[in-house]
Amino acid sequence: MAYTLADVQQLDRHDPLADYRQRFSLPDGVIYLDGNSLGALPRSVRARMDEVVATQWGEGLIRSWNTHDWIDLPGRVGDRIGRLIGAGPGTVTVADSTSVNLFKALGAALRLRQDRRVILLEAGDFPTDAYIASGLAELMGKGHEVRLVAADELAAALGPEVAVLLATEVNYRTGARLEMAGLTAAAHAVGALTIWDLCHSAGAFPVDLGAADADFAVGCGYKYLNGGPGAPAFIYAAARHHAGMRQPLTGWLGHAAPFSFAADYSPAEGIARMRAGTPPILSMQALDAALDAFEGVDLRAVKAKADRLFDLFTGEVAGLGLGLATPTDPGRRGTQVSLRHPEAYAVMQALIGRGVVGDFREPDILRFGLTPLYLRFEDVWNAARVLCEIIATSAWDRPEFRRRAKVV
């Protein structure tokens, strides 16, 4: 179906999520399709940061660790994220970066499976997962193997030698989605544990770690959760593992009594033992405020709208001859569109020059994030029209659009 401007404006008028756009501060003249890399600014963040800086820090000073309960902020924000990912209270904490949390989760999982030596990952997944797994395996020096297989071979590759399946639910490059519950059950059937990377899942669509019986999970705070550049990440551990799990970064704030300053380490109860150092209060407050944007939101409606935006966008660009890297089955994808073009970097720079902001991923991917809380149908329709014009006229074929920046 070819849409007209009147068609997409009609869709926007009847969009049950339309009012949530007002929760975000969006620049004029920009269609932002990169929320899967850095979320837009929620309006609630600016007021919170003003208050935290001026009052909590400026006036309260060090007293605010108690008077404003900074010390328990990681758990409070963790519980708010937990409600978005199907995790029970006290099973999620916010700390560090995704990479550091992967290191902690994997270290804890391997200690629980000390008789096994294989860490199984998807080939072509975001490389930090394999980097961290390889680095930890080398550090441990016990002969662990990092085994990479294609996504459709993960279940068959599970065997009695596998200690951990470390998998990203949504592939960063293609947007293809793994079946969490099925793969977790397959891992458990052979005695392996699971760690799920939710960087492209949390806040994008319904996730249910509890129903999937996942063991551990990690994710970032700056993409679909809109926590700001470099926002702290989160880590989940199923309650059944809390008593026996020991993570390798035994920092003072993961101690059972951090202010006892005891000479020997004794881990805190529950998920708090996944903490290590002092939490970054300013960035954690920004993430906490950003989560206000999800109050009252039904993530099933978010995914339903994302699927309609996907169909609209891909339908409008279908005649361009671009390869579609993202699965067409809604159940097998996240909330992005990935298209292939041999000059994808230059095409994306031309789009950005026209106010349509997506991003590029090696080797040939044009990546567009579909973030239904602040994207309108008209936005996506207009973005598709600009892309069609740039491809039809070869407007991307200019030296300035081929010049690589440090961050792509």
Secondary structure, DSSP 8 states (H G I E B T S, - for coil): ----HHHHHHHHHT-TTGGGGGGEE--TT-EE--TTTS--EEHHHHHHHHHIIIIIITTTGGGHHHHT-GGGHHHHHHHHHHTTTT--TTSEEE-S-HHHHHHHHHHHHHHHTTT--EEEEETTS-HHHHHHHHHHHHHHTS--EEEEE-GGGHHHH--TTEEEEEEESB-TTT-BB--HHHHHHHHHHTT-EEEEE-TTTTTTS---HHHHT-SEEEE-SSSTT---TT---EEEE-GGGTTT---S---GGGBSSGGG--SS--B-SGGGGG--S---HHHHHHHHHHGGGGTT--HHHHHHHHHHHHHHHHHHTGGG--EE-S-SSGGGB-SEEEEE-TTHHHHHHHHHHTTEE-EEETTTEEEEE--TTT--HHHHHHHHHHHHHHHHHTTT-SHHHHS--S--
